[in-house]
């Protein structure tokens, strides 16, 4: 009986001890304020680009010191700034390609058991303009092409019918001393994308975009290009072509991802001018919205109908090369120059 009494007593003490521990558990709460991160990293960046990050806005209710650090999935390194408000970091983009996250964390130095950490993050994509090891891959060399320097950049030039066309989108953009784009614009407003997807121009800008000796093609010249690539011989200007998109398209990849999706009715042969689905841009109250990536390719012509500009476009699911019209000032498309 004594043994049983000791066991019951021991069990009671154990339960009392566990109950006491439970009462002493501290439930974490959030710190005061909102994490403010000033991190002017564009969505697309180049290796070697450097940015300053500042963080502030968080305090601990018990007055303990709050420190900050940042980490990036691009390089797996942690950078700490202790007791400095605002915390200031310097981030250099590593030489790699892909989509990554940079996170800034505020944490209580002495009271980590009492408060949750506060976290803010920004997504970015590292891209590279390099013909051999860059973001845009899968565009083959064509033996018959020549190279020509236009606006201090080398372009491949191909012959189609009795004309010569540049094989990639024109990249020319003008910027003011603050770096603001004043003529043409880069994808998502990121300078890193200028030489990869090319520039996006309004119809009015497109009329002046091509360098001396070259010009913006008329729709008649687009029709001649399409006929030389296999479109119907009876095709007329300002008519949708029932075929020819596959002959214009190229099986390119962007940071390893296929740009044109596969559709049974479209046979991509890159017979003509190596078109990629870089989409287009539409002006909004807050700036330019870039839409249609991986679905559309759009190119201005020199023609106009009433007060709208005429453009040629491709949609990924069809072999058609369509005719469209849009605002001369609030719609931006790519440009191919011809001579």
C-alpha positions as CSV (number, residue, x, y, z in Angstrom):
1,X,0.0,0.0,0.0
2,X,2.9,2.4,0.8
3,X,4.3,1.8,-2.7
4,X,1.0,2.7,-4.3
5,X,0.7,5.8,-2.2
6,X,4.2,7.0,-3.3
7,X,3.3,6.4,-6.9
8,X,0.1,8.5,-6.6
9,X,2.0,11.2,-4.8
10,X,4.8,11.3,-7.5
11,X,2.2,11.4,-10.3
12,X,0.4,14.3,-8.6
13,X,3.7,16.2,-8.3
14,X,4.4,15.6,-11.9
15,X,1.0,16.9,-13.0
16,X,1.4,19.9,-10.8
17,X,4.8,20.6,-12.3
18,X,3.5,20.4,-15.9
19,X,0.6,22.7,-15.0
20,X,3.1,25.2,-13.5
21,X,5.2,25.1,-16.7
22,X,2.2,25.6,-18.8
23,X,1.3,28.7,-16.9
24,X,4.8,30.1,-17.4
25,X,4.7,29.8,-21.2
26,X,4.9,33.2,-22.9
27,X,2.6,33.8,-25.8
28,X,4.5,35.8,-28.5
29,X,3.1,39.1,-29.7
30,X,3.9,41.4,-32.6
31,X,6.2,44.4,-32.2
32,X,4.9,47.9,-32.7
33,X,5.0,49.8,-36.0
34,X,5.2,48.8,-39.6
35,X,8.3,47.6,-41.3
36,X,9.3,50.3,-43.9
37,X,11.7,49.0,-46.6
38,X,13.0,51.4,-49.2
39,X,14.4,49.1,-51.8
40,X,14.4,50.6,-55.3
41,X,15.2,47.4,-57.1
42,X,13.6,47.2,-60.5
43,X,11.8,43.9,-61.3
44,X,14.5,43.0,-63.8
45,X,18.2,43.6,-63.0
46,X,21.6,42.8,-64.4
47,X,24.5,41.0,-62.6
48,X,26.7,43.6,-61.0
49,X,23.9,46.1,-60.5
50,X,24.2,47.7,-57.0
51,X,21.3,49.0,-54.8
52,X,21.0,50.6,-51.4
53,X,18.3,49.2,-49.0
54,X,17.0,51.0,-45.9
55,X,14.8,49.6,-43.3
56,X,13.0,51.2,-40.2
57,X,9.7,51.5,-38.4
58,X,9.7,48.7,-35.9
59,X,10.0,49.1,-32.1
60,X,9.6,46.6,-29.2
61,X,7.0,47.4,-26.6
62,X,9.4,46.6,-23.7
63,X,12.1,48.9,-25.1
64,X,14.6,46.2,-26.1
65,X,16.8,46.9,-29.1
66,X,15.5,46.0,-32.5
67,X,18.0,45.0,-35.2
68,X,17.6,44.3,-39.0
69,X,19.1,41.9,-41.5
70,X,18.5,41.0,-45.1
71,X,18.8,37.8,-47.0
72,X,18.6,37.0,-50.7
73,X,17.8,33.7,-52.3
74,X,20.1,34.8,-55.1
75,X,23.3,34.3,-53.0
76,X,22.2,32.8,-49.7
77,X,24.1,35.4,-47.7
78,X,22.8,37.3,-44.6
79,X,23.8,40.9,-43.9
80,X,23.1,42.3,-40.4
81,X,22.8,45.9,-39.2
82,X,22.6,46.1,-35.4
83,X,20.8,49.0,-33.5
84,X,20.9,51.4,-36.5
85,X,17.8,53.2,-37.5
86,X,17.3,53.3,-40.4
87,X,19.3,50.2,-41.2
88,X,21.3,50.6,-44.4
89,X,22.4,47.7,-46.6
90,X,24.2,47.5,-49.9
91,X,23.1,44.7,-52.2
92,X,25.1,43.8,-55.3
93,X,23.3,41.5,-57.8
94,X,25.2,38.2,-58.3
95,X,26.2,36.7,-61.6
96,X,23.4,34.2,-62.0
97,X,20.0,34.1,-63.8
98,X,16.5,33.5,-62.6
99,X,13.8,34.7,-60.2
100,X,14.7,35.5,-56.6
101,X,13.5,37.1,-53.4
102,X,15.2,39.6,-51.1
103,X,13.8,39.7,-47.6
104,X,14.4,42.2,-44.8
105,X,13.8,41.1,-41.2
106,X,13.4,43.2,-38.0
107,X,14.0,41.2,-34.8
108,X,14.2,41.9,-31.1
109,X,17.8,41.3,-29.9
110,X,17.1,40.4,-26.3
111,X,13.5,39.4,-26.3
112,X,13.2,36.9,-29.2
113,X,11.0,34.7,-27.0
114,X,8.4,37.5,-26.6
115,X,8.0,39.0,-30.1
116,X,7.5,37.8,-33.6
117,X,10.0,39.0,-36.3
118,X,8.7,41.5,-38.9
119,X,9.5,40.7,-42.5
120,X,9.2,42.5,-45.8
121,X,10.3,41.2,-49.2
122,X,10.7,42.1,-52.9
123,X,10.8,39.8,-55.9
124,X,13.3,40.4,-58.8
125,X,14.6,38.7,-61.9
126,X,18.3,38.6,-62.9
127,X,18.8,38.9,-66.6
128,X,21.8,39.2,-68.9
129,X,22.3,40.5,-72.4
130,X,24.8,38.1,-73.7
131,X,24.6,36.3,-77.1
132,X,26.3,33.2,-75.7
133,X,25.3,32.9,-72.0
134,X,22.5,35.4,-71.7
135,X,18.8,35.3,-70.8
136,X,17.6,35.0,-74.4
137,X,18.6,31.7,-75.9
138,X,17.5,29.4,-78.7
139,X,17.8,31.8,-81.6
140,X,20.0,30.1,-84.1
141,X,22.7,31.6,-86.3
142,X,21.7,32.0,-89.9
143,X,24.6,31.7,-92.3
144,X,23.1,34.2,-94.8
145,X,22.8,36.9,-92.2
146,X,25.1,39.8,-91.9
147,X,25.9,42.0,-88.9
148,X,25.5,45.7,-88.8
149,X,26.0,48.3,-86.1
150,X,22.9,50.5,-85.5
151,X,22.9,53.0,-82.7
152,X,26.1,51.5,-81.3
153,X,24.6,48.1,-81.1
154,X,25.2,45.1,-83.4
155,X,22.1,43.6,-85.1
156,X,21.8,40.6,-87.4
157,X,20.3,41.6,-90.8
158,X,18.5,39.1,-93.0
159,X,17.2,39.4,-96.6
160,X,13.5,38.7,-97.4
161,X,12.3,39.3,-100.9
162,X,13.9,42.4,-102.2
163,X,14.4,44.0,-98.7
164,X,16.6,43.7,-95.7
165,X,15.2,43.4,-92.2
166,X,16.8,43.5,-88.8
167,X,16.3,40.1,-87.2
168,X,15.7,41.4,-83.6
169,X,13.5,44.1,-82.1
170,X,15.0,47.6,-82.2
171,X,16.5,48.5,-78.8
172,X,17.0,52.3,-79.1
173,X,15.8,54.4,-76.2
174,X,16.5,58.0,-75.2
175,X,16.8,59.0,-71.5
176,X,17.3,62.3,-69.7
177,X,20.0,63.1,-67.2
178,X,17.9,61.5,-64.4
179,X,17.6,58.3,-66.3
180,X,13.9,58.7,-67.2
181,X,12.9,57.3,-70.5
182,X,11.9,60.1,-72.9
183,X,11.7,58.2,-76.2
184,X,10.8,54.5,-76.3
185,X,10.6,52.4,-73.1
186,X,12.0,49.1,-71.8
187,X,9.9,46.2,-70.6
188,X,8.4,46.8,-67.2
189,X,10.4,50.0,-67.1
190,X,13.5,48.0,-66.3
191,X,16.7,49.2,-68.2
192,X,18.1,45.6,-67.9
193,X,15.4,44.4,-70.4
194,X,16.2,47.0,-73.1
195,X,18.5,44.9,-75.1
196,X,16.7,41.6,-74.5
197,X,13.1,42.3,-75.5
198,X,13.9,45.5,-77.4
199,X,12.1,48.9,-76.9
200,X,8.4,49.6,-77.0
201,X,7.4,52.7,-79.0
202,X,4.2,54.6,-79.5
203,X,3.2,54.9,-83.2
204,X,4.4,58.5,-83.2
205,X,7.8,57.5,-81.8
206,X,8.1,54.5,-84.2
207,X,8.0,56.8,-87.2
208,X,11.3,58.3,-86.1
209,X,12.9,55.3,-84.4
210,X,14.9,53.7,-87.2
211,X,18.4,55.0,-87.9
212,X,19.5,56.7,-91.2
213,X,19.2,54.4,-94.2
214,X,16.5,52.4,-92.6
215,X,12.8,53.0,-92.1
216,X,9.6,51.7,-90.4
217,X,8.0,49.2,-92.8
218,X,4.6,49.9,-94.4
219,X,2.0,47.3,-94.2
220,X,2.6,46.6,-97.9
221,X,6.2,45.7,-97.0
222,X,4.9,43.4,-94.2
223,X,2.7,41.7,-96.8
224,X,5.7,41.3,-99.1
225,X,7.7,39.8,-96.2
226,X,4.9,37.3,-95.4
227,X,4.6,36.3,-99.0
228,X,8.3,35.6,-99.2
229,X,7.9,33.4,-96.1
230,X,5.0,31.4,-97.5
231,X,1.8,33.4,-97.0
232,X,-0.8,33.3,-99.8
233,X,0.2,35.1,-102.9
234,X,-3.1,36.9,-103.1
235,X,-2.7,38.6,-99.7
236,X,-3.3,42.3,-99.8
237,X,-2.2,45.2,-97.4
238,X,-4.5,45.7,-94.3
239,X,-5.7,42.1,-94.6
240,X,-5.2,39.4,-91.9
241,X,-2.9,36.7,-93.2
242,X,-4.3,33.2,-92.7
243,X,-0.8,31.8,-92.4
244,X,2.8,32.8,-91.8
245,X,3.1,33.3,-88.1
246,X,5.1,30.1,-87.6
247,X,7.6,31.2,-90.3
248,X,8.2,34.4,-88.3
249,X,8.4,32.8,-84.8
250,X,11.5,31.4,-83.2
251,X,11.7,28.7,-80.5
252,X,13.5,31.0,-78.0
253,X,13.8,30.7,-74.3
254,X,13.9,33.4,-71.6
255,X,15.9,32.5,-68.6
256,X,15.4,28.8,-69.6
257,X,11.6,29.1,-70.0
258,X,10.0,28.5,-73.4
259,X,8.6,31.7,-74.8
260,X,6.1,30.4,-77.4
261,X,3.9,27.6,-76.1
262,X,3.2,24.6,-78.4
263,X,0.0,24.6,-80.5
264,X,-0.7,22.0,-83.1
265,X,-1.8,24.5,-85.7
266,X,1.5,26.5,-85.5
267,X,4.7,25.1,-86.9
268,X,7.5,27.3,-85.7
269,X,10.3,27.4,-88.3
270,X,12.1,30.8,-87.8
271,X,12.2,31.1,-91.6
272,X,12.1,34.9,-91.6
273,X,12.8,37.4,-88.7
274,X,13.0,35.5,-85.4
275,X,10.0,36.9,-83.6
276,X,9.6,36.5,-79.8
277,X,6.4,37.0,-77.8
278,X,7.5,40.2,-76.1
279,X,3.9,41.5,-75.8
280,X,3.0,45.2,-75.9
281,X,2.4,48.1,-73.6
282,X,-0.8,50.1,-72.8
283,X,-0.7,53.6,-71.1
284,X,-2.6,53.9,-67.8
285,X,-3.0,56.7,-65.3
286,X,-0.1,55.2,-63.2
287,X,2.3,54.7,-66.2
288,X,2.7,51.9,-68.7
289,X,1.3,48.4,-68.3
290,X,3.2,45.6,-70.1
291,X,0.9,42.8,-71.2
292,X,0.9,39.8,-73.5
293,X,4.3,38.4,-72.7
294,X,4.5,34.8,-74.0
295,X,1.3,35.3,-75.9
296,X,1.7,38.2,-78.4
297,X,4.2,39.8,-80.6
298,X,3.2,43.3,-82.0
299,X,5.0,45.5,-84.5
300,X,4.1,49.0,-85.8
301,X,3.7,49.7,-89.4
302,X,4.2,53.2,-91.0
303,X,0.5,53.2,-91.9
304,X,-2.5,54.9,-90.2
305,X,-6.2,54.6,-90.4
306,X,-8.0,57.8,-89.5
307,X,-6.4,58.8,-86.2
308,X,-5.0,55.4,-85.2
309,X,-1.8,53.6,-86.1
310,X,-1.7,50.2,-87.9
311,X,0.2,47.3,-86.5
312,X,0.8,43.7,-87.3
313,X,0.5,41.1,-84.5
314,X,0.8,37.4,-83.8
315,X,-1.1,35.4,-81.1
316,X,0.4,32.2,-79.9
317,X,-2.5,29.9,-80.7
318,X,-2.8,30.8,-84.4
319,X,-0.8,30.8,-87.6
320,X,-2.5,34.0,-88.6
321,X,-0.6,37.3,-88.8
322,X,-3.3,39.8,-87.9
323,X,-3.8,43.5,-88.6
324,X,-4.7,45.8,-85.7
325,X,-5.2,49.5,-85.0
326,X,-4.4,51.4,-81.8
327,X,-3.9,54.8,-80.3
328,X,-0.9,56.6,-81.7
329,X,0.1,57.8,-78.2
330,X,-1.3,55.3,-75.6
331,X,-0.2,52.0,-77.1
332,X,3.4,50.8,-77.5
333,X,4.7,48.0,-79.7
334,X,8.1,46.8,-80.9
335,X,9.7,47.9,-84.1
336,X,11.6,46.1,-86.9
337,X,13.5,48.3,-89.3
338,X,13.7,47.6,-93.1
339,X,15.7,48.9,-96.0
